[in-house]
Amino acid sequence: MADTTSLEAAAFRRLLRHLNQERPDVQNIDLMILAGFCRNCLADWYREAADAQGVPMTKEQAREAVYGMPFADWKQRHQKDATPEQLAAFAAAQKRHAD
């Protein structure tokens, strides 16, 4: 029987595959508006977990682990400039969560 850690790891890998291969069209700002986290947050959490286990990792290394490629390449291929509507929705979401 699989342990909890291996199940969590499999679910995390599936989430990354979904976000990066099946739905690269979903912009980070939209994830932030709707869910309060994005791919960059996942990379930050990944790096924090590595640090907690004594594994040195840079921000760039963590992002590459999450995005499956260097972040600059991801941005060039998939990231669009945020629209004024997205920026307004993001600001409103930040305000809701700060209250």
N, C-alpha and C positions, 0 to 999 in steps of 0.2 A: 504494500500500500504506500502511495506517495505521501511524503510529509508536507506539512503546510507550506514550508518555504518553497518546495519545488512546484507546488500548485500556484502559489503567488507569482513565482518567476514565470511560469507558463502563461498566466493571465497577463502579466506585464508585457511579455514578448508579443502576445496577441494584440494588446492595446497598441503597441508601437507599430506593428504590421498594419493594423487597421488605419491608424492615423497617417502613416507614411506611405503606404502602398495603395490601400483601397480608397482613402479619402485625403489625398494631399491637397485637394481643392479647399478643404476647410481651413480657413485662415486662423492663425493664433489669436488674433483680436476677437474673432467670433467665439472661440473657445473660452477666452477670458470673460467675455460678456455673459455667456450662458452658464459656464461651469465654474468660473473663478480660477481656472488654471489653464495652462497651455503646454506645448511641447517644451518651451524653455523652463517652465516650472518643473516638469518631469526631470529635465536635465539637472536642475538645481537639487532636487530631492535625491537623484542618483548620486551626485557628487557628495552630498551630505552623508549619504549612507556609506559611500566609500571612505570618506574621512573618518566616520565613526568606527570603521573597522580597520583603521590605520593604513588605508590604501590611498596614497597621494593621487590626486586627479585634478587637472585644471578644468576651468569652465569650458574651454574648447573641446577637451577630451570627452567631457560628459555630454556636451551637445552632440558631438559626433556619434557617441554611443546611442543616443536617443533618436537622432535624425537619420542615422544610417549612412551619413556622409558628412563632410565638413559643412558647418552651418552656412558659410558663405555660398557654397554650391546650392544648398537647399533654398536659400533666399533668392538666388538668381533664377532658379527653376520654378519655384512655387509661390513665393511671397509677393503679394500685391501691396501697393500703397493703401493705407487705410482711407476709407471714404470719410467725408465729414459726418455722415450718419453713423458710421461705426465708431468714430471718435466720440460722438455725443452719447451713444449708447454705452460705451465703455466708461465714460465719465459718470453717467447716471448709475451704472452698476457699482462703480467704486464708491460712490456716495451712499448707496443703499447698504453696502457691506460695512461701511465705516460707522454708520449710525447705530 
